[in-house]
Amino acid sequence: RGMHPMVARRLQLQRLAHFDLTRLPSADEDVYLFKCVAKQNPADERLIAMAQVRDLTPLRDSDGRLITLPAAEGALAACLAAIRSHQAERSAKSRLDTNRVLIYCWPPSDLSLDELRGMVHRAAPSTAGAGIREVMFVGQQRNPDTGELKPAALRIAAKPGAGLLIDIIDPPTEPITPLDDYAQRVLRASRRGTTYLYEITGMLAGPHGSFVEYDFDEHGELVPVDRPPGQNTAAMVVGVVTTPTERYPEGVKRVVLLGDPTKALGALSEPECSRVVAAIDLAERMRVPVEWFAVSAGAKISMDSGTENLDWVGRALNRIVRFTQAGGEINVVVAGINVGAQPYWNAEATMLMHTKGVLVMTPDSAMVLTGKQSLDFSGGVSAEDNFGIGGYDRVMGPNGQAQYWARNLPAARDVLMEHYDHTYVMPGERWPRRAATSDPHDRDISSFPHEAPGSDFRTVGDIFSAEANPDRKKPFDIRTVMRAVADQDHPLLERWAGMADAETAVVTDTHLGGYPVCLIGIESRSVPRRGFPPTDGPDTYTAGTLFPQSSKKVARAINAASGNRPVVVLANLSGFDGSPESMRKLQLEYGAEIGRAVVNFSGPIVFCVISRYHGGAFVVFSKALNPNMQVLAVEGSFASVIGGAPAAAVVFPGEVNKRTAADPRVKDLEARVAEASGAERAALSSELADLRASVRAEKLSEVAAEFDAIHSIERAVRVGSVDRIIKAERLRPELIAAVERGLQDRS
């Protein structure tokens, strides 16, 4: 009614046969707005806006890049305005969120998918708040090679947890199906800002993988079950995921725990906690990691259950602790809001010194002990929302408790797969499998480009040059050196990249000669501090120095790699910061944790001095701590208890003063002062003071140079502190050879 039959056909009105349609008024007469109610499920209610476009003339910039399609975007804006107008008449809780837009385009399109994708991403923000699930442009597309026209549809769909899905398909003809029970669960989860757990199982497995759900049988044993998705009775689902990869064609296996946001937002009681315990037991038997997509409102609160739920939470906590202390790995993706018990589980699984697992957060996730509403009600201190209390950007990233950030759940899955690329050990094998690499083992890193603000070095070789950097004191970028050393056909995965006050330590997982290794570097240029530094601490984080949080980062990295893969350290390390601020912030404790991590480390450790190596850092990385440790030094490096300059100033000031007094220039001027009188004596005394300061500076440098010459890297080799000295151009092959020796010895 009010629509020509041919218009109805073009706008695919026949696809709405399962719905009762009511036409709604629209401010734009070219927009057809319908309220659709499913005939078999009145709870399935949605809005569909339709329009036609008669002009697809593109607007391009001077370089020919597509800027906009004015008529098409205008039609989309009119459809969105019509939907928003009706949504505004509904209460906030009753607004519809499965709405669709369909636009028929009369002219054929010559645009490629890449051009259309760019336009879509620019227009996507305009759909915010309208509850749009799908936008479809239907028309004809011209084949660029043959000029042939064929029916096509540009589909833009919002998939929870994955962002926009954009593709060109054949125009669909099948009727739009109403929401079934499963789809309604997906919708309920989406309304709560989360993703329904069964929507991500295929993503976890990958295109050629598998997901097998497990649940308790009648005897209380965790067994595989074959049932349709969504039939779970508990708010925690257990499964085993297998993902084949190039290196592991038989599949990377892990036991998966998935929180169900549609069941009291994953509230925890006996059914959920018992499945957590059983899942960890299963992972221990299979000798595989646990992968946990966590969504939970904490312990269940109801009229018929109370403290017994907390006891069950404690039982699961006990199992997590015992599993991780025995070397088990639990990797957590915070897939929504985690409250109370769940953040404690996350912490026990991934945040302690002994844990090996990683914790990944997305922009839609937060970990809070008490939610904002409860904090506000009780008079506590909260933030503007839960993300301000426990989101990544302001809290969990800077404090280092979240180790990685991902833009959405598919990206978080990719982070986990990159992590397994370096850490996964097939049951029955000793180490992660070696990867194929085309990067020559004997590649000279000297020509690798080096670009860093404030640095004169243009290549990595300049850093080790006796002409460009004779004292090895000039600043350089450690990440550049790490990239130069690592296999060029494998990426570096940096851990704790957002950790504040820990910037002087860089922790990555990468490959050396195809071997997965944890590569640690000490930043070798000053790092500006955030905010206002305290009066009892340094203004900047100085190069080659470990501060409390960077010490903690290094200790956690070494512990995480223990028993799994080699650790390689590239060290320009003058020691630990000893300022009052650092001492107040547990510098002693975290420095000691490095020593403990090295002592307990199982596997090869390769420590390479690339510049200077002094102070307390020498103790916590000493060969005496671990028989599996190999210490190398690049030619021209320095290694001693203390650097020459501080040794001259603090340890040998008497010698410096003695040499200053014996200097002929000082003696001569002292004699002239003794003979002079009056104004001449005063002038000569002032000159003598300046001369003594100048000569003392010379003698300080002289004593420092003598100290460095005596306590050279060669002496460290002679006394056994360093195994061997290597040439800079041989740095990569020597590191690979050291890793190979360590793996063979441990095997």
Secondary structure as the mmCIF struct_conf table of DSSP 4:
data_model
#
loop_
_struct_conf.conf_type_id
_struct_conf.id
_struct_conf.beg_label_comp_id
_struct_conf.beg_label_asym_id
_struct_conf.beg_label_seq_id
_struct_conf.end_label_comp_id
_struct_conf.end_label_asym_id
_struct_conf.end_label_seq_id
BEND BEND1 MET A 3 MET A 3
HELX_RH_AL_P HELX_RH_AL_P1 PRO A 5 ARG A 10
TURN_TY1_P TURN_TY1_P1 LEU A 11 GLN A 12
HELX_RH_3T_P HELX_RH_3T_P1 LEU A 13 LEU A 16
TURN_TY1_P TURN_TY1_P2 ALA A 17 HIS A 18
STRN STRN1 PHE A 19 LEU A 24
BEND BEND2 ALA A 27 ASP A 28
TURN_TY1_P TURN_TY1_P3 GLU A 29 ASP A 30
STRN STRN2 TYR A 32 ALA A 38
BEND BEND3 LYS A 39 GLN A 40
TURN_TY1_P TURN_TY1_P4 PRO A 42 ALA A 43
STRN STRN3 GLU A 45 VAL A 53
STRN STRN4 LEU A 59 ARG A 60
TURN_TY1_P TURN_TY1_P5 SER A 62 ASP A 63
BEND BEND4 GLY A 64 GLY A 64
STRN STRN5 LEU A 66 THR A 68
HELX_RH_AL_P HELX_RH_AL_P2 PRO A 70 GLN A 87
TURN_TY1_P TURN_TY1_P6 ALA A 88 GLU A 89
BEND BEND5 ARG A 90 ARG A 90
HELX_RH_3T_P HELX_RH_3T_P2 ALA A 92 SER A 94
STRN STRN6 ASN A 99 CYS A 105
BEND BEND6 TRP A 106 PRO A 107
STRN STRN7 SER A 109 SER A 109
HELX_RH_AL_P HELX_RH_AL_P3 LEU A 113 ALA A 123
HELX_RH_3T_P HELX_RH_3T_P3 ALA A 124 THR A 127
TURN_TY1_P TURN_TY1_P7 ALA A 128 GLY A 131
STRN STRN8 ILE A 132 ARG A 142
TURN_TY1_P TURN_TY1_P8 PRO A 144 THR A 146
STRN STRN9 LEU A 149 LYS A 159
TURN_TY1_P TURN_TY1_P9 PRO A 160 ALA A 162
STRN STRN10 GLY A 163 ILE A 169
HELX_LH_PP_P HELX_LH_PP_P1 ASP A 170 PRO A 172
BEND BEND7 GLU A 174 GLU A 174
HELX_LH_PP_P HELX_LH_PP_P2 PRO A 175 LEU A 179
HELX_RH_AL_P HELX_RH_AL_P4 ASP A 181 ARG A 191
TURN_TY1_P TURN_TY1_P10 ARG A 192 GLY A 193
HELX_RH_3T_P HELX_RH_3T_P4 LEU A 197 GLU A 199
BEND BEND8 ILE A 200 ILE A 200
HELX_RH_AL_P HELX_RH_AL_P5 THR A 201 ALA A 205
TURN_TY1_P TURN_TY1_P11 PRO A 207 HIS A 208
STRN STRN11 SER A 210 PHE A 216
TURN_TY1_P TURN_TY1_P12 GLU A 218 HIS A 219
BEND BEND9 GLY A 220 GLY A 220
STRN STRN12 LEU A 222 PRO A 224
TURN_TY1_P TURN_TY1_P13 PRO A 229 GLY A 230
BEND BEND10 THR A 233 ALA A 235
STRN STRN13 MET A 236 THR A 243
BEND BEND11 GLU A 246 ARG A 247
TURN_TY1_P TURN_TY1_P14 PRO A 249 GLU A 250
STRN STRN14 VAL A 252 GLY A 259
TURN_TY1_P TURN_TY1_P15 PRO A 261 LYS A 263
HELX_RH_3T_P HELX_RH_3T_P5 ALA A 264 GLY A 266
STRN STRN15 LEU A 268 LEU A 268
BEND BEND12 SER A 269 SER A 269
HELX_RH_AL_P HELX_RH_AL_P6 GLU A 270 MET A 286
TURN_TY1_P TURN_TY1_P16 ARG A 287 ARG A 287
STRN STRN16 VAL A 290 SER A 296
STRN STRN17 ALA A 299 ALA A 299
BEND BEND13 MET A 303 ASP A 304
HELX_RH_AL_P HELX_RH_AL_P7 THR A 307 GLN A 325
TURN_TY1_P TURN_TY1_P17 ALA A 326 GLY A 327
STRN STRN18 ILE A 330 VAL A 339
TURN_TY1_P TURN_TY1_P18 GLY A 340 GLY A 340
HELX_RH_AL_P HELX_RH_AL_P8 ALA A 341 THR A 350
TURN_TY1_P TURN_TY1_P19 MET A 351 MET A 351
BEND BEND14 LEU A 352 LEU A 352
TURN_TY1_P TURN_TY1_P20 MET A 353 HIS A 354
STRN STRN19 LEU A 359 MET A 361
TURN_TY1_P TURN_TY1_P21 PRO A 363 ASP A 364
STRN STRN20 ALA A 366 VAL A 368
BEND BEND15 LEU A 369 THR A 370
HELX_RH_AL_P HELX_RH_AL_P9 LYS A 372 SER A 378
TURN_TY1_P TURN_TY1_P22 GLY A 379 GLY A 379
BEND BEND16 GLU A 384 ASP A 385
HELX_RH_AL_P HELX_RH_AL_P10 ASN A 386 GLY A 390
HELX_RH_PI_P HELX_RH_PI_P1 TYR A 392 MET A 396
TURN_TY1_P TURN_TY1_P23 GLY A 397 GLY A 400
BEND BEND17 GLN A 401 ALA A 402
STRN STRN21 TYR A 404 TRP A 405
BEND BEND18 ARG A 407 ASN A 408
HELX_RH_AL_P HELX_RH_AL_P11 LEU A 409 THR A 423
TURN_TY1_P TURN_TY1_P24 PRO A 427 GLY A 428
BEND BEND19 ARG A 430 TRP A 431
HELX_LH_PP_P HELX_LH_PP_P3 PRO A 432 ALA A 436
BEND BEND20 ASP A 439 ASP A 439
TURN_TY1_P TURN_TY1_P25 HIS A 441 ASP A 442
HELX_RH_3T_P HELX_RH_3T_P6 ILE A 445 SER A 447
BEND BEND21 PHE A 448 PHE A 448
STRN STRN22 PRO A 449 PRO A 449
TURN_TY1_P TURN_TY1_P26 PRO A 453 GLY A 454
BEND BEND22 ARG A 458 ARG A 458
STRN STRN23 THR A 459 THR A 459
HELX_RH_AL_P HELX_RH_AL_P12 VAL A 460 ILE A 463
TURN_TY1_P TURN_TY1_P27 PHE A 464 PHE A 464
TURN_TY1_P TURN_TY1_P28 ALA A 466 ALA A 468
TURN_TY1_P TURN_TY1_P29 PRO A 470 ASP A 471
BEND BEND23 ARG A 472 ARG A 472
BEND BEND24 LYS A 474 LYS A 474
STRN STRN24 PHE A 476 PHE A 476
HELX_RH_AL_P HELX_RH_AL_P13 ILE A 478 VAL A 485
BEND BEND25 ALA A 486 ALA A 486
TURN_TY1_P TURN_TY1_P30 GLN A 488 ASP A 489
BEND BEND26 HIS A 490 HIS A 490
STRN STRN25 LEU A 493 ARG A 495
BEND BEND27 TRP A 496 TRP A 496
TURN_TY1_P TURN_TY1_P31 ALA A 497 GLY A 498
TURN_TY1_P TURN_TY1_P32 ALA A 500 ASP A 501
TURN_TY1_P TURN_TY1_P33 GLU A 503 THR A 504
STRN STRN26 ALA A 505 LEU A 512
TURN_TY1_P TURN_TY1_P34 GLY A 513 GLY A 514
STRN STRN27 TYR A 515 ILE A 522
STRN STRN28 SER A 524 SER A 524
BEND BEND28 ARG A 525 ARG A 525
STRN STRN29 VAL A 527 PRO A 528
HELX_LH_PP_P HELX_LH_PP_P4 ARG A 529 ARG A 529
BEND BEND29 ARG A 530 GLY A 531
HELX_LH_PP_P HELX_LH_PP_P5 PHE A 532 PRO A 534
TURN_TY1_P TURN_TY1_P35 THR A 535 ASP A 536
BEND BEND30 GLY A 537 GLY A 537
BEND BEND31 ASP A 539 ASP A 539
STRN STRN30 THR A 540 TYR A 541
TURN_TY1_P TURN_TY1_P36 ALA A 543 GLY A 544
STRN STRN31 THR A 545 LEU A 546
HELX_RH_AL_P HELX_RH_AL_P14 PRO A 548 ALA A 561
TURN_TY1_P TURN_TY1_P37 SER A 562 ASN A 564
BEND BEND32 ARG A 565 ARG A 565
STRN STRN32 VAL A 567 LEU A 573
STRN STRN33 GLY A 575 PHE A 576
BEND BEND33 SER A 579 SER A 579
HELX_RH_AL_P HELX_RH_AL_P15 PRO A 580 ARG A 584
TURN_TY1_P TURN_TY1_P38 LYS A 585 LEU A 586
HELX_RH_AL_P HELX_RH_AL_P16 GLN A 587 ASN A 600
BEND BEND34 GLY A 603 GLY A 603
STRN STRN34 ILE A 605 TYR A 613
TURN_TY1_P TURN_TY1_P39 GLY A 615 GLY A 615
HELX_RH_AL_P HELX_RH_AL_P17 GLY A 616 VAL A 620
TURN_TY1_P TURN_TY1_P40 PHE A 621 PHE A 621
HELX_RH_3T_P HELX_RH_3T_P7 LYS A 623 LEU A 625
TURN_TY1_P TURN_TY1_P41 PRO A 627 ASN A 628
STRN STRN35 MET A 629 VAL A 634
TURN_TY1_P TURN_TY1_P42 GLU A 635 GLY A 636
STRN STRN36 PHE A 638 ALA A 639
BEND BEND35 VAL A 641 ILE A 642
HELX_RH_AL_P HELX_RH_AL_P18 GLY A 644 PRO A 646
HELX_RH_PI_P HELX_RH_PI_P2 ALA A 647 VAL A 651
BEND BEND36 PHE A 652 PHE A 652
HELX_RH_AL_P HELX_RH_AL_P19 PRO A 653 ALA A 662
HELX_RH_AL_P HELX_RH_AL_P20 PRO A 664 GLU A 675
HELX_RH_AL_P HELX_RH_AL_P21 GLY A 678 ILE A 710
BEND BEND37 HIS A 711 HIS A 711
STRN STRN37 SER A 712 SER A 712
HELX_RH_AL_P HELX_RH_AL_P22 ILE A 713 ARG A 718
TURN_TY1_P TURN_TY1_P43 VAL A 719 GLY A 720
BEND BEND38 SER A 721 ASP A 723
STRN STRN38 ARG A 724 ILE A 726
HELX_RH_3T_P HELX_RH_3T_P8 ALA A 728 ARG A 730
HELX_RH_AL_P HELX_RH_AL_P23 LEU A 731 ARG A 746
#
